[in-house]
Amino acid sequence: MNILVLTDIFPSKEEPASGTFVYELAHALSGKNQLVVVCPQLWNPMMREFHKIPDNYHDCVNEIKVYRPKLFIPPKGDRLVFRAIAYFLVSSLLIRKLRRQFSFDLIHAHMAGPAGFAAVLWGVILRKPVIITVHGSDIHSFPKHFLLKHIVLFALKRATQIVAVSQSLKDSMSKMVRPKSEPLVIRNGANHDVFFPMDKTVARGTLNLPHDKKIVLFIGNLLPVKGIDVLLRAFANIHNNKNSVSLIIIGKGESGCELKDLTAVLNIETYVSFVGTKKHTEIPLWLNACDVLCLPSHREGFPTVIVEAFACGRPVVATRVDGVPEAITNDTVGMLVSPNNAEELAAALNCALGKEWDHQAIAEYGKRFSWDAIAEEYTELYKNVVSGT
């Protein structure tokens, strides 16, 4: 099958951690399908952070062709609504050109907006079926804003097929809209050629981490929805000797400075390390080096980082929200806590750090979440959508 993938998150030299789950699926699909990805790069000549963005109109990410037209965004205002419309406009000449060079069978968009909105418009114009995979924020957060809600509803009502990454997300979406066909659930996975158990001593030695401390790890965007402030408060309340426990936070985002200030207020800055973003290929080392992964989010779709931790044989302490319980289904692989509850999270972390986990059993459990198996599901879906069955 020839697939045109529309997304606004995909790894690049500037943002290697952006949309890794979109890349991993595309990579797994490329074994049996031909894919071309369109991922505009945000640009505003008046803003310092955008001033030096190169015009990488076309590049290649591990043999996947990626087109990156510049997409102008205003410095203020509802950028997502603007981006949804602008995505369609900036991709106009490109998609028409691609259609001549690459006769795609369908369009697969990630997120109902901005990419999903553009995808359904192109689906109508080119008379191509459109699949939209919803990942979480497009269902949980976007509809809270009036104009953005209508962008999302417009896309979901007109897509040929919708895929949700968790049953919980499907249920939430079904309360919003009645789509053309019954939405499917296809969860995210892990690349088991990259994520697998390693010797913890070797992993820590490679990363120059201490061998005599327990390590709690967080990986994700530093945003309020991720609940990292709750994690910091929980970490401050851990009853273990704090000299023997460290917290490592991987990621960046708008809450970074605020969170660092909070560590000073809580008097834990000595034990917390903000290490910034890391290449996706480095994440297995960090997972294997930790004792437990913690994901204290207030909302989620189906977090890829959880199943990547499982693939490395590492237990997970996470909040009981949305699709998370569909990953952590029993207490042999992790623990679930209430969101926004620092005391409960502290108790769970204490328990997890003192428990003897069967790391091999966790890794075996994690094999059920595989990008290769997920790519097979999507390939079958592609065939059914194109054939109209």
C-alpha positions in Angstrom: 0.0 0.0 0.0 1.1 3.6 -0.7 0.4 5.7 2.4 0.5 9.5 2.8 1.1 10.3 6.5 0.1 13.8 7.7 1.4 14.8 11.2 2.7 17.8 13.0 5.0 15.8 15.3 7.9 13.8 13.9 11.6 13.5 14.9 14.0 16.0 13.3 17.6 17.1 13.9 16.2 20.0 15.9 13.6 18.0 17.8 14.8 14.4 18.0 12.2 13.4 20.6 9.2 14.9 18.9 6.5 12.3 17.9 8.7 9.3 18.3 5.6 7.1 18.5 4.6 8.4 15.0 8.0 7.6 13.7 8.1 4.1 15.3 4.8 3.2 13.7 5.9 4.6 10.3 9.2 2.6 10.6 7.3 -0.6 11.4 4.8 0.0 8.5 7.6 0.7 6.0 8.5 -2.9 5.9 5.3 -3.8 4.0 4.1 -0.4 2.8 5.5 2.7 1.0 5.1 5.8 3.1 5.7 9.5 2.6 5.4 11.8 5.6 4.4 15.5 5.6 5.3 17.3 8.8 5.4 21.1 8.5 7.9 22.9 10.7 6.6 25.9 12.7 8.1 29.2 11.7 7.8 32.9 12.6 10.6 35.2 11.4 9.8 37.7 14.2 10.4 35.2 17.0 14.0 34.4 18.1 13.5 30.7 18.6 12.2 30.3 15.0 14.7 32.7 13.4 17.3 30.1 12.5 15.0 27.2 11.4 16.4 25.8 8.1 14.2 25.2 5.2 14.4 21.4 5.3 11.7 21.0 2.7 12.7 17.4 2.2 14.8 15.0 4.2 15.0 11.4 5.1 14.6 9.8 8.6 16.0 6.2 8.4 14.8 5.8 4.8 11.4 7.4 5.4 10.8 10.4 3.2 9.7 13.4 5.2 8.6 16.7 3.7 8.8 19.7 6.0 7.2 22.8 4.5 7.5 25.9 6.7 4.3 26.8 8.4 4.0 30.3 9.7 2.4 30.8 13.1 1.4 34.0 14.9 3.4 34.9 18.0 0.2 34.9 20.1 -3.4 33.7 19.9 -5.0 30.3 19.3 -2.2 28.8 17.3 -3.7 25.4 16.9 -6.8 26.7 15.0 -4.5 28.8 12.8 -2.2 25.8 12.3 -5.1 23.5 11.2 -6.1 25.9 8.4 -2.5 26.8 7.6 -1.5 23.1 7.4 -4.0 22.6 4.6 -2.8 25.7 2.7 1.0 25.1 3.0 0.6 21.5 1.9 -1.4 22.4 -1.1 1.2 22.5 -3.8 3.3 19.8 -2.1 0.5 17.2 -1.9 -0.6 17.8 -5.5 3.0 17.3 -6.6 3.3 14.2 -4.4 0.2 12.8 -6.0 1.9 12.8 -9.4 5.1 11.3 -8.1 3.7 9.0 -5.4 0.2 7.6 -6.2 -1.0 7.1 -2.6 -3.9 4.9 -1.8 -5.0 6.6 1.4 -4.2 9.4 3.9 -3.3 8.5 7.5 -3.3 11.5 9.9 -2.1 11.6 13.5 -4.3 13.7 15.8 -7.7 15.1 14.8 -6.1 18.5 14.5 -4.2 20.1 13.0 -3.2 17.2 10.7 -6.6 15.4 10.8 -8.4 18.6 9.7 -6.1 19.0 6.7 -6.3 15.3 5.9 -10.1 15.2 5.6 -10.1 18.2 3.3 -7.5 16.5 1.1 -9.5 13.3 1.3 -12.5 15.2 -0.2 -10.5 17.0 -2.9 -8.6 13.9 -4.0 -11.3 11.4 -3.3 -9.1 9.3 -1.0 -10.0 7.5 2.2 -8.7 9.1 5.4 -7.7 7.4 8.7 -7.2 9.5 11.8 -5.4 8.1 14.8 -6.3 10.1 18.0 -3.7 10.1 20.7 -5.2 11.9 23.7 -4.9 15.7 23.8 -7.0 16.0 20.6 -9.9 14.4 22.5 -9.2 15.5 26.1 -7.8 19.0 25.8 -8.6 20.5 22.4 -12.4 20.4 22.7 -12.2 22.7 25.7 -11.6 25.6 23.3 -14.6 26.6 21.2 -13.0 27.0 17.7 -10.6 24.1 18.2 -13.5 21.9 19.2 -15.2 22.4 15.9 -12.0 21.8 14.0 -11.8 18.4 15.8 -15.4 17.5 15.3 -15.2 18.5 11.6 -12.3 16.0 11.2 -13.8 13.2 13.2 -17.2 13.3 11.5 -15.7 13.1 8.0 -12.8 10.6 8.5 -13.3 7.2 6.8 -12.0 5.4 9.9 -10.9 6.6 13.3 -8.4 4.7 15.5 -8.0 5.4 19.2 -4.8 4.3 21.0 -6.8 3.1 24.1 -10.3 1.9 24.9 -10.7 4.8 27.3 -9.9 7.3 24.6 -12.4 5.6 22.3 -15.1 5.9 24.9 -14.4 9.5 25.5 -14.5 10.2 21.8 -17.7 8.4 21.3 -19.4 10.8 23.7 -18.3 13.7 21.5 -19.2 12.6 18.0 -20.8 9.9 15.9 -18.3 9.0 13.2 -18.9 7.3 9.9 -17.8 3.9 11.2 -17.2 2.2 14.5 -13.8 3.5 15.9 -11.1 0.9 16.4 -8.6 0.5 19.2 -5.0 -0.1 18.2 -2.6 0.7 21.1 1.0 2.0 20.9 3.9 -0.3 21.3 7.7 -0.6 21.7 10.5 -1.4 19.3 11.9 -4.6 20.9 15.0 -4.4 18.7 15.9 -1.2 20.6 14.2 -1.6 23.9 15.2 -4.7 25.8 16.7 -5.6 29.2 20.4 -4.7 29.8 22.6 -5.0 32.8 21.8 -2.1 35.1 25.5 -1.7 36.1 26.6 -1.4 32.5 23.8 1.1 31.7 24.7 3.3 34.7 28.4 3.1 33.8 27.7 4.2 30.3 25.6 7.2 31.5 28.0 8.0 34.3 25.3 7.5 37.0 26.0 6.4 40.6 25.8 2.7 41.3 24.9 3.0 45.0 21.6 4.9 44.7 18.0 4.0 43.8 16.9 5.9 40.7 13.3 7.1 39.9 13.0 8.2 36.3 10.5 10.5 34.6 10.4 10.8 30.7 8.1 13.3 29.0 7.3 16.9 28.2 7.6 19.3 31.1 4.0 20.4 31.0 1.4 20.9 33.8 -0.7 18.0 32.5 2.2 15.6 33.2 1.9 16.2 37.0 5.6 16.5 37.6 5.0 19.0 40.4 3.1 16.2 42.2 6.0 13.8 41.6 8.4 16.4 43.1 6.3 16.7 46.2 6.0 13.0 46.5 9.7 12.6 46.1 10.2 15.1 48.9 8.0 12.9 51.1 9.8 9.6 50.4 10.7 8.2 53.7 13.9 6.5 52.5 17.2 8.2 53.2 17.3 10.8 50.4 21.0 10.3 50.0 20.2 6.9 48.6 17.5 7.9 46.1 17.7 10.2 43.1 15.1 11.5 40.7 16.1 12.0 37.0 13.8 14.0 34.8 14.2 13.7 31.0 12.4 16.2 28.8 11.8 19.9 28.2 8.8 22.2 28.2 7.1 25.3 29.4 7.1 24.2 33.1 10.9 23.6 33.2 11.9 26.7 35.2 8.9 26.5 37.5 9.7 22.9 38.3 13.4 23.7 39.0 12.2 26.4 41.4 10.0 24.0 43.1 12.9 21.6 43.8 14.6 24.5 45.7 11.4 25.3 47.7 11.1 21.6 48.6 14.9 21.5 49.4 15.4 18.5 47.1 17.5 20.1 44.3 20.5 18.0 45.4 18.7 14.8 44.6 16.8 15.9 41.4 18.5 16.0 38.0 16.9 17.8 35.0 18.9 16.3 32.0 16.9 17.8 29.1 15.7 15.8 26.1 17.5 12.7 24.9 17.6 11.0 21.5 15.1 8.2 21.4 17.9 5.7 20.8 19.4 6.7 24.2 16.2 6.2 26.2 16.7 2.4 26.6 19.9 3.1 28.5 18.1 5.5 30.9 15.3 3.0 31.4 17.7 0.1 32.1 19.6 2.4 34.5 16.6 3.2 36.6 14.8 1.2 39.3 11.4 2.5 38.6 9.7 4.7 35.9 7.1 7.2 37.2 4.4 8.8 35.1 2.2 11.0 37.4 0.1 12.5 34.6 -3.4 14.0 35.0 -4.4 12.9 31.4 -2.9 10.4 28.9 -3.8 8.5 25.8 -1.8 5.3 25.9 1.8 6.3 26.9 4.4 4.7 24.8 7.1 5.2 27.5 5.3 2.7 29.8 5.5 -0.1 27.3 9.1 0.8 26.5 9.9 0.5 30.2 8.2 -2.9 30.3 10.3 -3.9 27.3 13.4 -3.1 29.3 12.1 -5.1 32.3 11.4 -2.0 34.4 8.4 -1.5 36.7 6.2 1.6 36.4 4.4 3.7 39.0 1.7 5.7 37.2 -1.6 7.5 37.8 -4.9 5.6 37.2 -6.0 7.8 34.3 -7.4 7.1 30.8 -5.4 4.4 29.0 -2.8 3.8 31.6 -4.6 1.0 33.4 -4.8 -0.8 30.0 -1.0 -1.0 30.1 -0.5 -1.6 33.9 -3.0 -4.5 34.3 -1.5 -6.1 37.4 0.9 -5.5 40.3 3.6 -7.7 38.9 4.6 -5.0 36.3 3.7 -1.8 38.2 1.5 0.2 40.5 -1.4 2.6 39.9 -2.2 5.6 42.1 -4.8 8.4 42.1 -3.8 11.5 40.1 -2.8 14.7 41.9 -2.1 12.8 45.2 1.5 13.3 46.4 1.1 11.2 49.5 -0.3 8.2 47.7 2.4 8.5 45.0 5.1 8.8 47.7 3.9 5.6 49.3 3.8 3.8 46.0 7.3 4.9 45.1 8.5 3.8 48.5 6.9 0.4 48.0 8.2 0.0 44.4 11.8 1.0 45.4 11.8 -1.6 48.2 10.2 -4.4 46.2 12.0 -7.3 44.5 10.7 -7.1 40.9 10.9 -10.0 38.4 12.5 -8.0 35.6 12.5 -10.8 33.1 8.8 -11.4 33.7 8.1 -7.7 33.1 10.0 -7.8 29.9 8.1 -10.9 28.8 4.8 -9.1 29.6 6.0 -6.1 27.6 6.2 -8.3 24.4 2.5 -8.0 23.9 3.0 -4.4 23.0 5.0 -4.6 19.8 5.2 -2.1 16.9 5.6 -5.0 14.5 2.3 -6.5 15.6 0.6 -3.1 15.6 1.9 -2.5 12.0 0.3 -5.7 10.9 -3.1 -4.4 12.3 -2.7 -1.2 10.5 -1.7 -2.8 7.2 -4.9 -5.0 7.4 -6.9 -1.9 8.2 -5.4 -0.1 5.2 -6.5 -2.9 2.9 -10.0 -3.0 4.3 -10.4 0.8 4.1 -9.2 1.0 0.5 -11.3 -2.0 -0.6 -14.3 -0.5 1.2 -14.9 -3.6 3.4 
